[in-house]
Amino acid sequence: VACAFGLSLWSMRLDAGTSRIGPMKVLRVGGSEWVTYFLANRFNVLDAQGGRMAQQSLAELQLTEEPTDVDFTVDPQGHAQAWLFEDTAPRIVRCDWEPQRRRLEGCAPVLAGAQLKTNAASIAVHLAVDAARARLFVADANGGARALSLDGRVLADSPPGLLFFPNRLRIAGDTLMVADNDHRRLVWLDISGERPTFARQRELSSADHAHGRSGHGKVTDFVYRPPQDGR
């Protein structure tokens, strides 16, 4: 996968004159796995072996700009949806994943408004969707984290000073995991209530990582894979 992904990036860099990759997420549905990412204003899908399966333009996804973040949700019937965050005029577009064609289809805006940002000046908003409880979470790189209902109501904000330049978010049950970049840690926050408290449950400092390097301790992104023993 790494080799194919690298070749894909390099070829697109030559074609479009860009080396910046947009949001990348792994989609797992029914035992199958795909790597998805944005590059040069196109949505790309690779299979588990690194082969390119599909490529779509922003217009096909009803987007006006490359999203700053993407999240996937899968319902109990195994149907997946993608949630795409546009930053300039804050908006979320939702698409259905078509597994046979390996494409996003039926895309449409589902939520918009200033409440989608905790800091109007932020230019990097991150997103995690809790579809089972009809909630979503956003975090501004220059602000904090916010919980909203899927109809756009603000449910709660993280306490001032708790997060310092938060980046990627992941939901694991009643926990929101945050790459708390400038605090140089991965932090677990309590989101169990309808109006989450964001109380800190635990944290993992980048300085404690076995392969950490002095001066390179910021936490910009991470992958969460729940193992069998629950760690």
C-alpha positions as CSV (number, residue, x, y, z in Angstrom):
1,V,0.0,0.0,0.0
2,A,2.8,2.4,0.9
3,C,4.5,2.0,-2.5
4,A,1.3,2.4,-4.5
5,F,0.2,5.4,-2.4
6,G,3.6,7.0,-2.9
7,L,3.5,6.5,-6.6
8,S,-0.1,7.9,-6.7
9,L,1.0,11.0,-4.8
10,W,4.1,11.5,-7.0
11,S,2.1,11.2,-10.3
12,M,-0.5,13.6,-9.1
13,R,2.2,16.1,-8.0
14,L,3.6,16.0,-11.5
15,D,0.2,16.4,-13.1
16,A,-1.2,19.1,-10.8
17,G,1.9,20.8,-9.5
18,T,1.0,20.1,-5.8
19,S,2.7,18.2,-3.1
20,R,0.2,18.9,-0.3
21,I,-2.1,16.1,0.7
22,G,-5.5,16.8,2.1
23,P,-7.4,14.7,4.7
24,M,-6.8,10.9,4.6
25,K,-8.9,8.3,6.3
26,V,-9.2,4.5,6.2
27,L,-12.7,3.1,5.6
28,R,-13.5,-0.3,6.9
29,V,-16.9,-2.0,6.0
30,G,-17.8,-5.6,6.3
31,G,-14.2,-6.9,6.4
32,S,-13.1,-4.8,3.4
33,E,-10.7,-1.8,3.7
34,W,-10.0,1.2,1.6
35,V,-7.6,4.2,1.9
36,T,-9.3,7.5,1.0
37,Y,-7.6,10.8,0.6
38,F,-7.8,14.2,-1.1
39,L,-5.1,15.5,-3.3
40,A,-5.1,18.3,-5.9
41,N,-8.8,18.9,-5.4
42,R,-9.7,15.2,-6.0
43,F,-11.0,12.5,-3.8
44,N,-9.0,9.2,-4.3
45,V,-9.7,5.7,-3.2
46,L,-7.1,2.9,-3.0
47,D,-7.9,-0.8,-2.2
48,A,-6.1,-2.7,0.6
49,Q,-3.3,-3.6,-1.9
50,G,-2.7,-0.1,-2.9
51,G,-4.5,-0.2,-6.3
52,R,-6.4,2.9,-7.3
53,M,-10.1,2.2,-7.4
54,A,-11.7,5.6,-8.0
55,Q,-11.1,9.3,-8.3
56,Q,-13.8,12.0,-8.1
57,S,-13.8,15.8,-8.5
58,L,-15.0,18.2,-5.8
59,A,-18.0,19.1,-8.0
60,E,-19.1,15.4,-8.1
61,L,-19.1,15.6,-4.2
62,Q,-21.1,18.9,-4.1
63,L,-18.0,20.6,-2.6
64,T,-16.8,24.1,-3.3
65,E,-13.4,23.6,-1.8
66,E,-11.2,20.8,-0.6
67,P,-12.4,19.7,2.9
68,T,-10.3,20.2,6.0
69,D,-11.4,16.9,7.4
70,V,-13.5,13.8,6.7
71,D,-15.1,11.2,8.9
72,F,-16.8,7.9,8.0
73,T,-19.7,6.3,9.9
74,V,-21.2,2.8,9.4
75,D,-24.7,1.9,10.5
76,P,-25.8,-1.5,11.9
77,Q,-26.8,-2.6,8.5
78,G,-23.2,-2.0,7.2
79,H,-24.1,1.1,5.1
80,A,-21.3,3.7,5.2
81,Q,-21.5,7.5,4.9
82,A,-18.8,10.1,4.5
83,W,-19.0,13.5,6.3
84,L,-16.9,16.2,4.7
85,F,-16.1,19.6,6.4
86,E,-15.8,22.7,4.3
87,D,-14.1,25.5,6.3
88,T,-14.5,28.9,4.5
89,A,-18.2,29.1,4.9
90,P,-18.6,26.4,7.5
91,R,-20.5,23.5,6.1
92,I,-20.8,19.8,6.3
93,V,-21.6,17.7,3.2
94,R,-22.7,14.1,3.6
95,C,-22.3,11.3,1.0
96,D,-23.2,7.7,0.7
97,W,-20.5,5.2,0.1
98,E,-21.2,2.9,-2.9
99,P,-19.1,-0.3,-2.2
100,Q,-19.6,-1.8,-5.6
101,R,-18.3,1.2,-7.5
102,R,-15.9,2.4,-4.7
103,R,-17.3,5.9,-4.9
104,L,-19.2,8.5,-2.9
105,E,-22.7,9.1,-4.2
106,G,-25.8,11.1,-3.2
107,C,-23.8,13.9,-1.8
108,A,-25.7,16.9,-0.2
109,P,-25.1,19.6,2.4
110,V,-26.6,18.6,5.7
111,L,-25.4,21.4,8.1
112,A,-24.0,24.9,7.8
113,G,-23.5,27.9,10.0
114,A,-21.0,29.8,12.2
115,Q,-21.7,27.4,15.1
116,L,-19.6,24.8,13.3
117,K,-16.5,26.7,14.4
118,T,-15.4,27.6,18.0
119,N,-13.1,30.3,16.6
120,A,-14.1,32.2,13.5
121,A,-10.5,32.9,12.6
122,S,-9.5,29.3,12.5
123,I,-8.5,27.8,9.1
124,A,-8.3,24.2,10.2
125,V,-11.4,22.5,11.6
126,H,-11.4,18.8,12.5
127,L,-14.5,16.5,12.7
128,A,-15.8,13.4,14.3
129,V,-19.3,12.1,13.9
130,D,-21.3,10.1,16.5
131,A,-24.1,9.0,14.3
132,A,-25.5,6.5,16.8
133,R,-26.3,9.4,19.2
134,A,-27.0,12.0,16.5
135,R,-24.1,14.2,17.5
136,L,-20.9,15.5,15.9
137,F,-17.8,17.0,17.3
138,V,-15.6,19.7,15.8
139,A,-12.3,21.1,17.0
140,D,-10.6,24.3,15.8
141,A,-6.9,24.4,15.5
142,N,-7.0,27.8,17.2
143,G,-9.8,27.1,19.6
144,G,-11.3,24.1,21.5
145,A,-13.7,21.3,20.9
146,R,-17.5,21.6,20.5
147,A,-20.4,19.1,20.6
148,L,-23.4,19.7,18.3
149,S,-26.6,17.8,17.5
150,L,-27.0,16.8,13.9
151,D,-29.6,19.6,13.5
152,G,-26.9,22.2,14.4
153,R,-27.7,22.9,18.1
154,V,-24.6,23.6,20.2
155,L,-24.6,21.0,23.1
156,A,-21.3,21.9,24.9
157,D,-17.9,23.4,24.5
158,S,-14.6,22.2,26.0
159,P,-13.4,24.2,29.1
160,P,-11.1,27.1,28.2
161,G,-7.4,26.1,28.2
162,L,-8.1,22.3,28.1
163,L,-6.9,22.0,24.5
164,F,-4.1,23.8,22.8
165,F,-4.2,23.7,19.0
166,P,-6.3,20.5,18.8
167,N,-6.0,18.5,15.6
168,R,-7.5,15.1,14.6
169,L,-10.4,13.6,16.5
170,R,-11.6,10.0,17.0
171,I,-14.6,8.7,18.9
172,A,-14.3,5.4,20.9
173,G,-17.6,4.7,22.8
174,D,-18.0,7.5,25.4
175,T,-14.6,8.9,24.8
176,L,-13.3,11.6,22.4
177,M,-9.7,11.1,21.6
178,V,-7.9,14.4,20.6
179,A,-4.5,15.0,19.1
180,D,-3.8,17.9,21.5
181,N,-1.0,19.3,19.3
182,D,0.7,22.1,21.3
183,H,0.2,20.3,24.6
184,R,2.2,17.5,23.0
185,R,-0.2,14.8,24.0
186,L,-3.0,12.5,23.0
187,V,-5.9,13.2,25.4
188,W,-9.0,11.1,26.2
189,L,-12.1,13.3,27.0
190,D,-15.5,12.2,28.5
191,I,-18.4,12.6,26.1
192,S,-20.8,10.2,27.8
193,G,-23.6,12.6,28.6
194,E,-26.0,14.3,26.1
195,R,-24.2,17.5,27.0
196,P,-20.6,16.3,27.3
197,T,-18.4,17.6,30.1
198,F,-15.2,17.0,28.1
199,A,-13.6,16.0,31.4
200,R,-10.1,14.7,31.0
201,Q,-9.9,10.9,31.5
202,R,-6.3,10.2,30.7
203,E,-3.5,11.4,28.4
204,L,-0.4,10.1,26.6
205,S,2.5,12.5,26.4
206,S,4.5,12.4,23.2
207,A,7.6,12.5,25.3
208,D,6.7,9.1,26.8
209,H,6.6,7.4,23.4
210,A,9.4,4.9,22.9
211,H,10.3,6.4,19.5
212,G,9.8,10.1,20.4
213,R,12.5,12.5,19.5
214,S,13.4,15.6,21.4
215,G,12.0,18.8,19.8
216,H,9.6,16.7,17.6
217,G,6.9,16.1,20.2
218,K,3.7,17.7,18.7
219,V,0.8,15.4,18.1
220,T,-0.9,16.2,14.8
221,D,-2.6,13.0,13.9
222,F,-3.0,9.4,15.1
223,V,-4.6,6.0,14.2
224,Y,-6.9,4.3,16.7
225,R,-7.1,0.5,16.4
226,P,-8.9,-1.2,19.4
227,P,-7.1,-4.5,20.1
228,Q,-8.8,-7.6,21.5
229,D,-7.7,-7.0,25.0
230,G,-9.3,-3.6,25.2
231,R,-6.2,-1.4,25.7
